[in-house]
Amino acid sequence: MEATEHESTLEHALDLAKANAKQAKLLVDHAKAALARGDVTPERVAQLEELKRAADEDLLRVTHEQ
């Protein structure tokens, strides 16, 4: 693998990890608002918070690989 290909692969991974973390945060924020309205359960919010935690960990891992 050429250096430029490797760099673009890592950049792509970083872009994906950032987008995933951002989307997970939005999902959690929306779920918390829905919980306040009584539209979702606390368990659903917890599931999405776990998803966000995983996305944040992935972003941190990819950032360290840069």
Secondary structure by P-SEA (a helix, b strand, c coil): ccaaaaaaaaaaaaaaaaaaaaaaaaaaaaaaaaaaaccccaaaaaaaaaaaaaaaaaaaaaaaac
